[in-house]
Amino acid sequence: MKICLISKYPPIEGGVAAKSYWLAKALGARGHQVHVVTNADEVEDSYREEIPEEERGLLEPQNVRRWSTSPSMRKRFIPQYNPHIAKLANLALAVVREVDVDLVYSHYLLPYGVAALLVKQLGKLPLIVRHAGSDITSLYRAPFLHEILREVLAGADVVLGTQRTKAILKGSGINPEKVAVIKQAVNLREFHPDNPAYDFRPYGIPHTAEYPVITYIGKVSALKNPTALLRAAARLKDLQFSLAFVVGRGTTIEQLKGLAKELGIDQKCVFLPFVPPWSMSRIMTASTCIVKPESDEEPYLPRGTHYPIVSLEAMACACCTIIGEKVKGKGIYRFFQDGVHTLAVNPSNPESFAEKLAFIIQYPQLAKKIGAAARALLEQHDEWDDAIQIIESVFLRCVETHHG
């Protein structure tokens, strides 16, 4: 197939961009041509991954070509704005006509799904749409976006999602049978304990097994809750360890730094830029523990809509993890035993949270055993190839149906 993928993509940080990258790479490896249309080159510095010049070629794996809108395309409008939807649709239509695309696929409803709906209608092509948690809930419910986002879902030939997606579509008067339920999975070949470790030394962290590194990866937000990690770690000032925050740049990061200073733990903290998907495993391999203290989505998102995957990627790297108690009850996380495969915490209880951190810091060899046990259990539930095959089959059926 020749696939036009319209989505977030590196160097845009975050889960949607990473999922689009790994899917494009997997489909390319299976012989399909994937043309990624994105606005990644316009991403603000605060959400931009740091990609060394010598690694830029990794943005285009085998059979994958990346096309991006450019900030130089901006014109003067009244009122001034950046027309992302029109620019993405225009670029995608040019790609469609140049390479004779079979299928349009978009991940995230705004602006990518809206642009993809235009391309479907103007290019007379089948469209598959995939949503995340926030766009199918908070954005979809917004009265100033609901009608157009409903049209995206109604106009798609197939919607990739979950059983919850079916209920949302049915409640909107859209046929729920168009939903193809997909799996969340991690590529255990890409995320592996034998991957080379990231070098923390430029940030002042010794590269020794005796010096624990507790790492947080992700945005700084109330939902992701890195402040809970800071408050718990502040109780352990007398222990030897470092806190590495892979959080990028921006106002919220400065606020996090301010809290670290207020708590008197800033000397133990280092702040790193966002890294591309292929470097994530190196961060995990170099860390003693990856901490994701998010727990309950409410009141930020409806319950049951947020499913973090970073912790699974860390487990695949045989890295010890600390996860929120509510996350522990979701999906594949239910199979991981607290104290054996991971450590579950209540982020609202800094005292018990600190006890789990102290255990990791004082007994790093036991932390390694927890990480190894998680990797072993993941190998028993390796669903990556099945997950990609499900998506590939949906794409093929959609193209065949379109062509009659």
NORURFEN-V464423 format. One line per field, one symbol per residue. psi: psi as a letter, one per 30 degrees, with the letter a starting at -180 (. if undefined). burial: b if it has 16 or more other C-alpha atoms within 10 Angstrom, else e. Layout:
# NORURFEN-V464423
psi->???
burial->???
This chain:
# NORURFEN-V464423
psi->ljkjjjlklkgklleeeeeeeeeeeeeefgflkjjjklgefgklefgkkjjkefgefffiakgkkkkklkfffklkljlkljieeeeeeeeeeeeefegikfkkkkjkekfeeeeeeeeeeefhlkkkkklaeeffdeeefkfgfeeeeeeeeefkekkkbaeeeeeeeefggkjfffkjklkklkjfeejkffkkkkjfefggkkilffjkjkkkkaljleefhffeeeeefffhffljlkjkjifblleeeeeeeeeeeefggfffkkkllklleffefeeeefkekkkjgkdkekgelkkgfkjkfeeeeeefghkkkklkeeefgkbffffkkkfeflkkljffifeeeeeeeeeeefifeeeeeeeeeeeeeeffhjgeeeeeeeeeeeeeeeeeeeg.
burial->bbbbbbbbbbbbbbbbbbbbbbbbbbbbeeebbbbbbbbbbbbeebbbbbbeeeeeeebbbbbbbbbbbeeeeeeeeeeeeeebbebbbbbbbebbeeeebbbbbbbbbbbbbbbbbbbbeebebbbbbbbbbbebbebbeeeeebebbbebbbbbbbbbbeeebbeebeeeebebebbbebbebbbbebbbbebebbebeeeebbeeeebbbbbbbbbbeebbbbbbbbbbbbbbeeeebbbbbbbbbeeebeebbebbeeeebbebbbbbbbbbbebbbbbbbbbbbbbbbbbbbeeeeeeebbebbbbbbbbbbbbbbbbbbbbbeeeebeebebebbbbbbbbbebeebbbbbbebbbebeebbbbbbbbbbbbeeebbbeebbbbbbebbeebbeeeee
